[in-house]
Amino acid sequence: MSSQGNDYALISQWKKEAFSEDMGIHSINCMFDRLLTRVMEDALTKMLPQQPPCSFAWFTMGSSGRYEQTFTSDQDHALIYKEEGHELFFLALGQHLADALHFLGYMYCPGKVMSNNVQWCRSANAWTEQILQWQQSDHIKAIRYLQIVLDARFIYGEASLVAMLRQQLLTGDRQVIENLAMNMSLIKRGLTPVGAFVVERVGPYRGMLDFKNTIYIPYVNSIRLLSVLEGIDDTMTKQRIQKLQPKYRALFKNYQQQYDIIMGYRMNEKSFIDIKKADKKELKELIRYVKKLHDYAINRIGIRC
């Protein structure tokens, strides 16, 4: 076993005992939060004799931020520290975190949205300035970064630092909301006008439905957008829906069933669905519902689909 393997052997063994293939998405995310805490505690031990030079917080984003992590999700996490001048310590800490998660089976984020990247490891003041820059920009990359950080969920450290970021994110600025809506205004079709499935024409997924881009992404994006519009300070999709439901009763009348079906597909089918093996009626109803939800959210902001 490599030296790195020896370093993470105890956490790896705990993971094997704690996780099982028959776990539901809620159980996976409960255990993943515990795993992240253990990884952070291990990383801090590896930094000894150096101690954190100031208070800090570690937060997760992406599917983990929404409490929708699966066994194959990659990494999305960031660090915020209270005082200036400690970049080297926290970047080193972030490297330990990213390497540990990679060893434990969670791929490095292809977009480098990780705590070992200076863009996602900042002082509180630098984070405030960066978010303001993203909010004032209509560049597609800035808008996508805002979407990512809107799912920021506290994991370890001083929770008030993450709460401060979330307060800044939920200002209700009309231009920011319109930019978020414009960025998600296009949706990949899942059905033709006559109700036939739109499937992949070439490649390894030929004949299959792109679940991720026709159902899952439009679903979570629409709920996030409505949540930002209503100033809802939750990152978990299900909790966002529960807060939205009293005002949007007709839209979320069957939200529990719809959420469970979508997360079931996410757990079992990942990104593409073999429609030959799927419940076609259920799938078509789901595609139509997500399209309705998406169009409603966009139109609610005043943007035509």
PAFIVEX-302401 format. One record per residue (C-alpha): residue in one letter; x, y, z. Coordinates in steps of 0.1 Angstrom, whole numbers, plus 5000, padded with zeros to 4 digits. Example, Ala and Ser with C-alpha at 12.3 -4.5 7.8 and 13.67 -1.06 7.14 Angstrom:
// PAFIVEX-302401
(tikol a (5123 4955 5078)) (tikol s (5137 4989 5071)) 
***
This chain:
// PAFIVEX-302401
(tikol m (5000 5000 5000)) (tikol s (5012 5035 4992)) (tikol s (5020 5060 5019)) (tikol q (4989 5079 5009)) (tikol g (4969 5047 5012)) (tikol n (4983 5041 5047)) (tikol d (4973 5077 5055)) (tikol y (4937 5072 5045)) (tikol a (4933 5035 5054)) (tikol l (4912 5041 5085)) (tikol i (4887 5064 5067)) (tikol s (4886 5040 5038)) (tikol q (4878 5011 5060)) (tikol w (4851 5031 5078)) (tikol k (4836 5041 5044)) (tikol k (4834 5004 5033)) (tikol e (4815 4996 5065)) (tikol a (4793 5026 5065)) (tikol f (4781 5027 5029)) (tikol s (4761 5000 5011)) (tikol e (4748 4997 4976)) (tikol d (4712 4995 4987)) (tikol m (4713 5029 5005)) (tikol g (4688 5055 4994)) (tikol i (4699 5090 4985)) (tikol h (4691 5105 5019)) (tikol s (4712 5079 5037)) (tikol i (4740 5083 5013)) (tikol n (4742 5120 5019)) (tikol c (4739 5116 5057)) (tikol m (4769 5093 5056)) (tikol f (4788 5115 5031)) (tikol d (4785 5145 5055)) (tikol r (4800 5123 5082)) (tikol l (4828 5112 5058)) (tikol l (4836 5149 5050)) (tikol t (4839 5157 5087)) (tikol r (4863 5128 5091)) (tikol v (4883 5139 5061)) (tikol m (4886 5174 5075)) (tikol e (4897 5162 5109)) (tikol d (4923 5140 5093)) (tikol a (4935 5168 5071)) (tikol l (4939 5191 5101)) (tikol t (4959 5164 5119)) (tikol k (4982 5162 5088)) (tikol m (4988 5200 5090)) (tikol l (5003 5197 5126)) (tikol p (5022 5212 5142)) (tikol q (5006 5241 5122)) (tikol q (4972 5251 5136)) (tikol p (4946 5270 5116)) (tikol p (4957 5306 5119)) (tikol c (4922 5320 5121)) (tikol s (4886 5307 5121)) (tikol f (4874 5292 5088)) (tikol a (4846 5271 5073)) (tikol w (4845 5243 5048)) (tikol f (4814 5241 5026)) (tikol t (4802 5217 4999)) (tikol m (4783 5226 4967)) (tikol g (4769 5209 4936)) (tikol s (4749 5177 4942)) (tikol s (4763 5173 4978)) (tikol g (4752 5209 4986)) (tikol r (4717 5200 4974)) (tikol y (4718 5167 4994)) (tikol e (4717 5146 4961)) (tikol q (4752 5131 4962)) (tikol t (4754 5096 4946)) (tikol f (4782 5070 4947)) (tikol t (4796 5084 4915)) (tikol s (4795 5122 4921)) (tikol d (4827 5141 4918)) (tikol q (4840 5168 4942)) (tikol d (4826 5203 4947)) (tikol h (4838 5221 4978)) (tikol a (4854 5254 4990)) (tikol l (4871 5271 5020)) (tikol i (4865 5305 5035)) (tikol y (4888 5319 5062)) (tikol k (4882 5350 5083)) (tikol e (4915 5369 5081)) (tikol e (4937 5380 5053)) (tikol g (4972 5366 5047)) (tikol h (4967 5329 5053)) (tikol e (4963 5317 5018)) (tikol l (4992 5292 5019)) (tikol f (4980 5274 5049)) (tikol f (4944 5270 5036)) (tikol l (4955 5260 5001)) (tikol a (4976 5233 5017)) (tikol l (4947 5222 5038)) (tikol g (4925 5222 5006)) (tikol q (4950 5200 4989)) (tikol h (4948 5174 5017)) (tikol l (4910 5175 5014)) (tikol a (4909 5171 4976)) (tikol d (4936 5143 4977)) (tikol a (4918 5124 5005)) (tikol l (4884 5125 4987)) (tikol h (4901 5114 4955)) (tikol f (4917 5084 4972)) (tikol l (4883 5076 4987)) (tikol g (4867 5073 4953)) (tikol y (4854 5108 4946)) (tikol m (4869 5122 4914)) (tikol y (4886 5155 4912)) (tikol c (4862 5181 4899)) (tikol p (4869 5186 4861)) (tikol g (4862 5223 4866)) (tikol k (4886 5225 4896)) (tikol v (4858 5236 4919)) (tikol m (4877 5224 4950)) (tikol s (4894 5239 4981)) (tikol n (4929 5234 4966)) (tikol n (4921 5260 4939)) (tikol v (4927 5297 4949)) (tikol q (4894 5306 4933)) (tikol w (4875 5284 4958)) (tikol c (4898 5291 4988)) (tikol r (4895 5327 4999)) (tikol s (4894 5351 5028)) (tikol a (4860 5364 5038)) (tikol n (4867 5398 5023)) (tikol a (4880 5382 4990)) (tikol w (4848 5360 4989)) (tikol t (4826 5391 4994)) (tikol e (4844 5409 4965)) (tikol q (4843 5378 4942)) (tikol i (4806 5373 4947)) (tikol l (4799 5409 4940)) (tikol q (4819 5407 4908)) (tikol w (4799 5376 4897)) (tikol q (4766 5394 4906)) (tikol q (4776 5424 4885)) (tikol s (4786 5404 4855)) (tikol d (4764 5390 4827)) (tikol h (4793 5367 4815)) (tikol i (4781 5331 4813)) (tikol k (4810 5318 4834)) (tikol a (4802 5343 4862)) (tikol i (4765 5333 4861)) (tikol r (4774 5296 4863)) (tikol y (4797 5302 4893)) (tikol l (4768 5320 4910)) (tikol q (4747 5289 4903)) (tikol i (4773 5267 4919)) (tikol v (4778 5288 4950)) (tikol l (4741 5292 4955)) (tikol d (4741 5255 4966)) (tikol a (4768 5262 4992)) (tikol r (4761 5241 5024)) (tikol f (4781 5244 5056)) (tikol i (4801 5213 5066)) (tikol y (4828 5222 5091)) (tikol g (4842 5251 5111)) (tikol e (4825 5285 5118)) (tikol a (4790 5283 5103)) (tikol s (4786 5321 5104)) (tikol l (4811 5326 5076)) (tikol v (4790 5305 5052)) (tikol a (4759 5322 5065)) (tikol m (4774 5355 5056)) (tikol l (4781 5344 5020)) (tikol r (4745 5331 5017)) (tikol q (4731 5364 5029)) (tikol q (4750 5382 5002)) (tikol l (4738 5357 4976)) (tikol l (4702 5362 4984)) (tikol t (4699 5399 4980)) (tikol g (4670 5397 4956)) (tikol d (4688 5418 4930)) (tikol r (4666 5418 4899)) (tikol q (4694 5417 4874)) (tikol v (4711 5388 4891)) (tikol i (4678 5368 4890)) (tikol e (4673 5377 4854)) (tikol n (4708 5366 4845)) (tikol l (4702 5332 4863)) (tikol a (4670 5328 4844)) (tikol m (4685 5336 4810)) (tikol n (4714 5311 4817)) (tikol m (4688 5283 4821)) (tikol s (4662 5294 4796)) (tikol l (4671 5267 4770)) (tikol i (4662 5232 4779)) (tikol k (4670 5200 4760)) (tikol r (4639 5184 4746)) (tikol g (4628 5150 4759)) (tikol l (4597 5146 4738)) (tikol t (4587 5156 4703)) (tikol p (4554 5176 4697)) (tikol v (4536 5143 4691)) (tikol g (4549 5127 4723)) (tikol a (4577 5105 4710)) (tikol f (4610 5103 4730)) (tikol v (4639 5124 4718)) (tikol v (4669 5100 4721)) (tikol e (4706 5102 4714)) (tikol r (4713 5095 4677)) (tikol v (4750 5086 4679)) (tikol g (4776 5075 4704)) (tikol p (4776 5050 4732)) (tikol y (4742 5062 4745)) (tikol r (4725 5059 4711)) (tikol g (4687 5052 4715)) (tikol m (4688 5064 4752)) (tikol l (4672 5094 4768)) (tikol d (4695 5121 4783)) (tikol f (4680 5121 4818)) (tikol k (4705 5146 4832)) (tikol n (4698 5174 4807)) (tikol t (4661 5168 4800)) (tikol i (4649 5161 4835)) (tikol y (4674 5164 4864)) (tikol i (4693 5197 4856)) (tikol p (4661 5217 4845)) (tikol y (4644 5204 4876)) (tikol v (4670 5215 4902)) (tikol n (4677 5247 4883)) (tikol s (4641 5257 4882)) (tikol i (4636 5251 4919)) (tikol r (4668 5270 4927)) (tikol l (4657 5299 4906)) (tikol l (4623 5301 4924)) (tikol s (4640 5298 4957)) (tikol v (4663 5327 4950)) (tikol l (4633 5348 4938)) (tikol e (4615 5341 4971)) (tikol g (4647 5346 4992)) (tikol i (4647 5310 5005)) (tikol d (4679 5302 5024)) (tikol d (4680 5264 5018)) (tikol t (4703 5245 4995)) (tikol m (4686 5210 4996)) (tikol t (4662 5207 4967)) (tikol k (4635 5189 4988)) (tikol q (4637 5216 5015)) (tikol r (4635 5243 4989)) (tikol i (4603 5227 4975)) (tikol q (4588 5225 5010)) (tikol k (4593 5262 5015)) (tikol l (4579 5270 4980)) (tikol q (4549 5247 4982)) (tikol p (4526 5270 5002)) (tikol k (4529 5297 4976)) (tikol y (4530 5274 4945)) (tikol r (4505 5247 4956)) (tikol a (4494 5238 4921)) (tikol l (4530 5235 4908)) (tikol f (4541 5213 4937)) (tikol k (4509 5194 4944)) (tikol n (4526 5160 4940)) (tikol y (4562 5171 4948)) (tikol q (4570 5142 4971)) (tikol q (4562 5116 4945)) (tikol q (4579 5136 4917)) (tikol y (4610 5141 4938)) (tikol d (4613 5105 4948)) (tikol i (4609 5093 4911)) (tikol i (4636 5118 4899)) (tikol m (4660 5108 4926)) (tikol g (4653 5072 4920)) (tikol y (4663 5076 4883)) (tikol r (4693 5096 4894)) (tikol m (4705 5068 4917)) (tikol n (4699 5040 4893)) (tikol e (4703 5054 4858)) (tikol k (4728 5081 4864)) (tikol s (4728 5103 4832)) (tikol f (4710 5083 4805)) (tikol i (4679 5061 4806)) (tikol d (4672 5030 4784)) (tikol i (4636 5038 4775)) (tikol k (4631 5001 4764)) (tikol k (4634 4992 4801)) (tikol a (4617 5022 4816)) (tikol d (4581 5029 4825)) (tikol k (4573 5050 4794)) (tikol k (4541 5065 4808)) (tikol e (4558 5076 4840)) (tikol l (4588 5090 4821)) (tikol k (4567 5110 4797)) (tikol e (4547 5125 4826)) (tikol l (4579 5134 4843)) (tikol i (4594 5151 4812)) (tikol r (4561 5171 4807)) (tikol y (4561 5181 4844)) (tikol v (4597 5193 4844)) (tikol k (4591 5213 4812)) (tikol k (4561 5229 4828)) (tikol l (4581 5237 4859)) (tikol h (4610 5251 4839)) (tikol d (4587 5273 4817)) (tikol y (4568 5286 4847)) (tikol a (4600 5296 4865)) (tikol i (4614 5314 4835)) (tikol n (4581 5331 4828)) (tikol r (4578 5341 4864)) (tikol i (4610 5362 4860)) (tikol g (4595 5377 4829)) (tikol i (4616 5360 4803)) (tikol r (4600 5342 4774)) (tikol c (4611 5306 4767)) 
***
